Amino acid sequence: MTIRTRKLFGTIALLVLVVVWSLLAMALAQLPVLADSQLLQGVYYVVAGLGWVLPAMPIISWMLRPDA
């Protein structure tokens, strides 16, 4: 697979990842446990806001691999 094709598929995968991650984060943010505690809300939003980076790293490194 050429690097251009990997970048196309990787971009689509990243867009899907971000959309799914944000929808799940919004759904989980509605839990009563989080609504009752501002401390838990702060921790949750930091983790949810930065958490998508870990699954995105392998996709990005796969996209940037040189052609074989």
Secondary structure, 3 states (H helix, E strand, C coil): CCHHHHHHHHHHHHHHHHHHHHHHHHHHCCCHHHHHCHHHHHHHHHHHHHCCHHHHHHHHHHHCCCCC
